[in-house]
Amino acid sequence: AELRESGTVPNQILYNAVIKAHSTAQDVDKLKAVLSEMEAAGMPMDKYTHLPVLLAALHGKDKELAAQVHRQLRNSSEPPEERVLRTLKSIYYKTGAFEETQHVDSLAAAGGTAQVDAK
């Protein structure tokens, strides 16, 4: 709604930029709203969305937001970036979801990890 109200028809790149901005500003509620809008528009999270969403989840200790990324990573054919997995594990540790950290470890073992992009 935020992007469309301005008359802009957003694409994946624009959504990712706005999500990253909300993550940097630590505005988890706005990030969630934009993420929902993006997914409703048929654009799932991609490798450029994962880390900003997880950093916002880490700041807000939002296990559900982290689990949303985790589910998407499990269903992805691309190997997750190492930093994404480390951040996901940090969220689970900080929220007391220790069993979930084992699932992150198995995700890393199953698919390997990708090197972190310079972005």
Rosetta constraint file for C-alpha pairs under 8 A:
AtomPair CA 1 CA 5 HARMONIC 5.73 0.50
AtomPair CA 1 CA 34 HARMONIC 7.66 0.50
AtomPair CA 1 CA 37 HARMONIC 6.86 0.50
AtomPair CA 2 CA 6 HARMONIC 6.99 0.50
AtomPair CA 2 CA 34 HARMONIC 7.35 0.50
AtomPair CA 3 CA 7 HARMONIC 7.07 0.50
AtomPair CA 3 CA 8 HARMONIC 5.81 0.50
AtomPair CA 3 CA 9 HARMONIC 7.25 0.50
AtomPair CA 3 CA 10 HARMONIC 6.74 0.50
AtomPair CA 4 CA 8 HARMONIC 5.21 0.50
AtomPair CA 4 CA 9 HARMONIC 6.07 0.50
AtomPair CA 4 CA 10 HARMONIC 7.38 0.50
AtomPair CA 10 CA 14 HARMONIC 5.68 0.50
AtomPair CA 10 CA 15 HARMONIC 6.36 0.50
AtomPair CA 11 CA 15 HARMONIC 6.24 0.50
AtomPair CA 12 CA 16 HARMONIC 6.07 0.50
AtomPair CA 12 CA 38 HARMONIC 7.66 0.50
AtomPair CA 12 CA 43 HARMONIC 6.58 0.50
AtomPair CA 13 CA 17 HARMONIC 6.22 0.50
AtomPair CA 14 CA 18 HARMONIC 6.24 0.50
AtomPair CA 15 CA 19 HARMONIC 6.08 0.50
AtomPair CA 15 CA 34 HARMONIC 7.16 0.50
AtomPair CA 15 CA 35 HARMONIC 7.73 0.50
AtomPair CA 15 CA 38 HARMONIC 6.51 0.50
AtomPair CA 16 CA 20 HARMONIC 6.03 0.50
AtomPair CA 16 CA 48 HARMONIC 6.66 0.50
AtomPair CA 16 CA 49 HARMONIC 5.72 0.50
AtomPair CA 17 CA 21 HARMONIC 6.19 0.50
AtomPair CA 18 CA 22 HARMONIC 6.23 0.50
AtomPair CA 18 CA 31 HARMONIC 7.86 0.50
AtomPair CA 18 CA 34 HARMONIC 7.58 0.50
AtomPair CA 19 CA 23 HARMONIC 6.07 0.50
AtomPair CA 19 CA 31 HARMONIC 5.41 0.50
AtomPair CA 19 CA 34 HARMONIC 6.65 0.50
AtomPair CA 19 CA 35 HARMONIC 7.05 0.50
AtomPair CA 19 CA 49 HARMONIC 7.31 0.50
AtomPair CA 19 CA 52 HARMONIC 6.85 0.50
AtomPair CA 19 CA 53 HARMONIC 7.24 0.50
AtomPair CA 20 CA 24 HARMONIC 6.10 0.50
AtomPair CA 20 CA 49 HARMONIC 7.56 0.50
AtomPair CA 20 CA 52 HARMONIC 5.26 0.50
AtomPair CA 20 CA 53 HARMONIC 7.58 0.50
AtomPair CA 21 CA 25 HARMONIC 6.18 0.50
AtomPair CA 22 CA 26 HARMONIC 5.95 0.50
AtomPair CA 22 CA 27 HARMONIC 5.16 0.50
AtomPair CA 22 CA 28 HARMONIC 6.88 0.50
AtomPair CA 22 CA 30 HARMONIC 6.50 0.50
AtomPair CA 22 CA 31 HARMONIC 5.33 0.50
AtomPair CA 23 CA 27 HARMONIC 6.13 0.50
AtomPair CA 23 CA 28 HARMONIC 6.71 0.50
AtomPair CA 23 CA 31 HARMONIC 6.58 0.50
AtomPair CA 23 CA 52 HARMONIC 5.53 0.50
AtomPair CA 23 CA 53 HARMONIC 6.56 0.50
AtomPair CA 23 CA 55 HARMONIC 6.63 0.50
AtomPair CA 23 CA 56 HARMONIC 5.02 0.50
AtomPair CA 24 CA 52 HARMONIC 7.69 0.50
AtomPair CA 24 CA 56 HARMONIC 7.74 0.50
AtomPair CA 26 CA 56 HARMONIC 5.89 0.50
AtomPair CA 26 CA 59 HARMONIC 6.94 0.50
AtomPair CA 26 CA 60 HARMONIC 7.97 0.50
AtomPair CA 27 CA 31 HARMONIC 6.25 0.50
AtomPair CA 27 CA 56 HARMONIC 7.46 0.50
AtomPair CA 28 CA 32 HARMONIC 6.07 0.50
AtomPair CA 28 CA 56 HARMONIC 5.82 0.50
AtomPair CA 28 CA 57 HARMONIC 7.28 0.50
AtomPair CA 28 CA 60 HARMONIC 6.94 0.50
AtomPair CA 29 CA 33 HARMONIC 6.31 0.50
AtomPair CA 30 CA 34 HARMONIC 6.24 0.50
AtomPair CA 31 CA 35 HARMONIC 6.03 0.50
AtomPair CA 31 CA 53 HARMONIC 7.56 0.50
AtomPair CA 31 CA 56 HARMONIC 7.96 0.50
AtomPair CA 32 CA 36 HARMONIC 6.05 0.50
AtomPair CA 33 CA 37 HARMONIC 6.22 0.50
AtomPair CA 34 CA 38 HARMONIC 6.03 0.50
AtomPair CA 35 CA 39 HARMONIC 6.18 0.50
AtomPair CA 36 CA 40 HARMONIC 6.00 0.50
AtomPair CA 37 CA 41 HARMONIC 6.19 0.50
AtomPair CA 38 CA 42 HARMONIC 6.72 0.50
AtomPair CA 38 CA 43 HARMONIC 5.49 0.50
AtomPair CA 38 CA 44 HARMONIC 6.99 0.50
AtomPair CA 39 CA 43 HARMONIC 4.91 0.50
AtomPair CA 39 CA 44 HARMONIC 5.14 0.50
AtomPair CA 39 CA 45 HARMONIC 7.47 0.50
AtomPair CA 45 CA 49 HARMONIC 5.39 0.50
AtomPair CA 45 CA 50 HARMONIC 6.64 0.50
AtomPair CA 45 CA 69 HARMONIC 7.83 0.50
AtomPair CA 45 CA 72 HARMONIC 7.43 0.50
AtomPair CA 46 CA 50 HARMONIC 6.44 0.50
AtomPair CA 47 CA 51 HARMONIC 7.65 0.50
AtomPair CA 47 CA 80 HARMONIC 7.59 0.50
AtomPair CA 47 CA 81 HARMONIC 7.91 0.50
AtomPair CA 48 CA 52 HARMONIC 7.72 0.50
AtomPair CA 49 CA 53 HARMONIC 6.22 0.50
AtomPair CA 50 CA 54 HARMONIC 6.11 0.50
AtomPair CA 50 CA 69 HARMONIC 6.41 0.50
AtomPair CA 50 CA 84 HARMONIC 6.76 0.50
AtomPair CA 51 CA 55 HARMONIC 6.00 0.50
AtomPair CA 51 CA 83 HARMONIC 7.70 0.50
AtomPair CA 51 CA 84 HARMONIC 5.54 0.50
AtomPair CA 51 CA 87 HARMONIC 7.74 0.50
AtomPair CA 52 CA 56 HARMONIC 6.28 0.50
AtomPair CA 53 CA 57 HARMONIC 6.21 0.50
AtomPair CA 53 CA 65 HARMONIC 7.57 0.50
AtomPair CA 53 CA 66 HARMONIC 7.70 0.50
AtomPair CA 53 CA 69 HARMONIC 7.69 0.50
AtomPair CA 54 CA 58 HARMONIC 5.98 0.50
AtomPair CA 54 CA 65 HARMONIC 7.44 0.50
AtomPair CA 54 CA 66 HARMONIC 5.88 0.50
AtomPair CA 54 CA 69 HARMONIC 7.38 0.50
AtomPair CA 54 CA 84 HARMONIC 7.41 0.50
AtomPair CA 54 CA 87 HARMONIC 6.56 0.50
AtomPair CA 54 CA 88 HARMONIC 6.54 0.50
AtomPair CA 54 CA 91 HARMONIC 7.98 0.50
AtomPair CA 55 CA 59 HARMONIC 6.22 0.50
AtomPair CA 55 CA 87 HARMONIC 7.14 0.50
AtomPair CA 56 CA 60 HARMONIC 6.15 0.50
AtomPair CA 57 CA 61 HARMONIC 5.49 0.50
AtomPair CA 57 CA 62 HARMONIC 4.65 0.50
AtomPair CA 57 CA 63 HARMONIC 6.87 0.50
AtomPair CA 57 CA 65 HARMONIC 5.88 0.50
AtomPair CA 57 CA 66 HARMONIC 5.94 0.50
AtomPair CA 57 CA 91 HARMONIC 7.16 0.50
AtomPair CA 58 CA 62 HARMONIC 6.54 0.50
AtomPair CA 58 CA 66 HARMONIC 8.00 0.50
AtomPair CA 58 CA 87 HARMONIC 7.45 0.50
AtomPair CA 58 CA 90 HARMONIC 7.38 0.50
AtomPair CA 58 CA 91 HARMONIC 5.24 0.50
AtomPair CA 61 CA 91 HARMONIC 6.42 0.50
AtomPair CA 61 CA 94 HARMONIC 7.01 0.50
AtomPair CA 61 CA 95 HARMONIC 6.32 0.50
AtomPair CA 62 CA 66 HARMONIC 6.46 0.50
AtomPair CA 62 CA 91 HARMONIC 7.60 0.50
AtomPair CA 62 CA 95 HARMONIC 7.83 0.50
AtomPair CA 63 CA 67 HARMONIC 6.04 0.50
AtomPair CA 63 CA 91 HARMONIC 6.69 0.50
AtomPair CA 63 CA 92 HARMONIC 6.68 0.50
AtomPair CA 63 CA 95 HARMONIC 6.57 0.50
AtomPair CA 64 CA 68 HARMONIC 6.24 0.50
AtomPair CA 65 CA 69 HARMONIC 6.67 0.50
AtomPair CA 66 CA 70 HARMONIC 6.15 0.50
AtomPair CA 66 CA 88 HARMONIC 6.43 0.50
AtomPair CA 66 CA 91 HARMONIC 7.10 0.50
AtomPair CA 67 CA 71 HARMONIC 6.04 0.50
AtomPair CA 68 CA 72 HARMONIC 6.42 0.50
AtomPair CA 69 CA 73 HARMONIC 6.15 0.50
AtomPair CA 70 CA 74 HARMONIC 6.28 0.50
AtomPair CA 70 CA 88 HARMONIC 7.57 0.50
AtomPair CA 70 CA 104 HARMONIC 7.90 0.50
AtomPair CA 71 CA 75 HARMONIC 6.46 0.50
AtomPair CA 72 CA 76 HARMONIC 6.17 0.50
AtomPair CA 73 CA 80 HARMONIC 6.67 0.50
AtomPair CA 74 CA 107 HARMONIC 6.95 0.50
AtomPair CA 79 CA 108 HARMONIC 7.94 0.50
AtomPair CA 79 CA 111 HARMONIC 5.44 0.50
AtomPair CA 79 CA 112 HARMONIC 5.96 0.50
AtomPair CA 79 CA 113 HARMONIC 5.07 0.50
AtomPair CA 79 CA 114 HARMONIC 5.61 0.50
AtomPair CA 80 CA 84 HARMONIC 6.67 0.50
AtomPair CA 80 CA 85 HARMONIC 6.90 0.50
AtomPair CA 80 CA 108 HARMONIC 7.43 0.50
AtomPair CA 80 CA 111 HARMONIC 7.74 0.50
AtomPair CA 80 CA 112 HARMONIC 7.51 0.50
AtomPair CA 80 CA 113 HARMONIC 5.15 0.50
AtomPair CA 80 CA 114 HARMONIC 5.74 0.50
AtomPair CA 81 CA 85 HARMONIC 6.54 0.50
AtomPair CA 81 CA 113 HARMONIC 5.15 0.50
AtomPair CA 81 CA 114 HARMONIC 4.48 0.50
AtomPair CA 81 CA 115 HARMONIC 5.77 0.50
AtomPair CA 81 CA 116 HARMONIC 5.68 0.50
AtomPair CA 82 CA 86 HARMONIC 6.23 0.50
AtomPair CA 82 CA 113 HARMONIC 5.49 0.50
AtomPair CA 82 CA 114 HARMONIC 6.38 0.50
AtomPair CA 82 CA 115 HARMONIC 6.66 0.50
AtomPair CA 82 CA 116 HARMONIC 6.83 0.50
AtomPair CA 83 CA 87 HARMONIC 6.10 0.50
AtomPair CA 83 CA 116 HARMONIC 6.82 0.50
AtomPair CA 84 CA 88 HARMONIC 6.13 0.50
AtomPair CA 85 CA 89 HARMONIC 6.17 0.50
AtomPair CA 85 CA 104 HARMONIC 6.62 0.50
AtomPair CA 85 CA 108 HARMONIC 7.41 0.50
AtomPair CA 86 CA 90 HARMONIC 6.22 0.50
AtomPair CA 87 CA 91 HARMONIC 6.34 0.50
AtomPair CA 88 CA 92 HARMONIC 6.42 0.50
AtomPair CA 88 CA 101 HARMONIC 7.98 0.50
AtomPair CA 88 CA 104 HARMONIC 7.48 0.50
AtomPair CA 89 CA 93 HARMONIC 6.12 0.50
AtomPair CA 89 CA 100 HARMONIC 7.81 0.50
AtomPair CA 89 CA 101 HARMONIC 5.30 0.50
AtomPair CA 89 CA 104 HARMONIC 6.64 0.50
AtomPair CA 90 CA 94 HARMONIC 6.07 0.50
AtomPair CA 91 CA 95 HARMONIC 6.09 0.50
AtomPair CA 92 CA 96 HARMONIC 6.01 0.50
AtomPair CA 92 CA 97 HARMONIC 4.73 0.50
AtomPair CA 92 CA 98 HARMONIC 6.16 0.50
AtomPair CA 92 CA 100 HARMONIC 6.43 0.50
AtomPair CA 92 CA 101 HARMONIC 6.19 0.50
AtomPair CA 93 CA 97 HARMONIC 5.92 0.50
AtomPair CA 93 CA 98 HARMONIC 5.76 0.50
AtomPair CA 93 CA 101 HARMONIC 7.21 0.50
AtomPair CA 97 CA 101 HARMONIC 7.09 0.50
AtomPair CA 98 CA 102 HARMONIC 7.27 0.50
AtomPair CA 99 CA 103 HARMONIC 7.07 0.50
AtomPair CA 100 CA 104 HARMONIC 6.48 0.50
AtomPair CA 101 CA 105 HARMONIC 6.30 0.50
AtomPair CA 102 CA 106 HARMONIC 6.24 0.50
AtomPair CA 103 CA 107 HARMONIC 6.11 0.50
AtomPair CA 104 CA 108 HARMONIC 6.28 0.50
AtomPair CA 105 CA 109 HARMONIC 6.21 0.50
AtomPair CA 106 CA 110 HARMONIC 5.93 0.50
AtomPair CA 107 CA 111 HARMONIC 6.27 0.50
AtomPair CA 107 CA 112 HARMONIC 7.83 0.50
AtomPair CA 108 CA 112 HARMONIC 5.14 0.50
AtomPair CA 108 CA 113 HARMONIC 6.11 0.50
